[in-house]
Amino acid sequence: MTTPARTASTGLRPVEPSIADRMRRDLRGETDETLTEQFGISYNTWRKIRSGQAIRESLAARIEDRLR
């Protein structure tokens, strides 16, 4: 599986689409509390992941590692 392209030199990139799809399937709720408990992210980060926007590269890698 390839890692999505990094956004220029900003240190941002989207989460792998297969991981984002898995998160959507497994999602128990869209509140800060639920998202933090389940994935270790905020609602604002979830909105970016859900829409395919770039997030911090280190955060994207951490989420992907957790869900593999």
C-alpha positions in Angstrom: 0.0 0.0 0.0 1.4 3.4 -0.9 1.4 6.4 1.3 -0.6 9.4 0.0 1.6 12.2 -1.4 2.9 14.8 1.0 1.6 18.3 0.5 4.7 20.3 -0.7 7.0 21.0 2.2 4.3 21.8 4.7 4.5 18.4 6.5 0.9 17.8 5.8 -0.8 14.9 3.9 -4.1 13.1 3.8 -4.7 9.8 5.6 -4.6 6.7 3.3 -8.1 6.3 1.7 -8.4 2.7 2.9 -7.7 3.8 6.5 -10.3 6.6 6.3 -12.8 4.2 4.9 -12.2 1.8 7.8 -12.6 4.7 10.3 -16.0 5.5 8.7 -17.1 1.9 9.0 -16.0 1.5 12.6 -17.1 5.0 13.8 -19.2 4.9 17.0 -20.0 8.6 17.0 -18.9 12.0 15.8 -18.4 13.8 19.1 -15.0 15.0 20.4 -15.3 12.5 23.3 -16.0 9.5 21.1 -13.4 10.3 18.5 -10.8 10.9 21.1 -11.6 7.7 22.9 -11.8 5.6 19.7 -9.1 7.1 17.4 -7.2 9.7 19.5 -8.3 12.6 17.3 -10.5 15.7 17.6 -13.7 16.4 15.7 -11.9 19.0 13.6 -9.3 16.4 12.6 -12.1 13.9 11.8 -13.7 16.5 9.5 -10.4 16.8 7.6 -9.9 13.1 7.4 -13.5 12.5 6.3 -13.2 15.1 3.5 -9.8 13.9 2.3 -7.9 17.0 3.4 -4.3 17.0 4.6 -3.5 16.7 8.3 -0.1 16.7 10.0 2.1 14.0 8.5 3.0 12.6 12.0 -0.7 12.4 13.0 -1.6 10.7 9.7 1.2 8.1 10.3 0.1 7.5 13.9 -3.5 6.9 12.9 -2.5 4.6 10.0 -0.2 2.6 12.3 -2.9 2.2 14.9 -5.5 0.9 12.4 -3.2 -1.5 10.6 
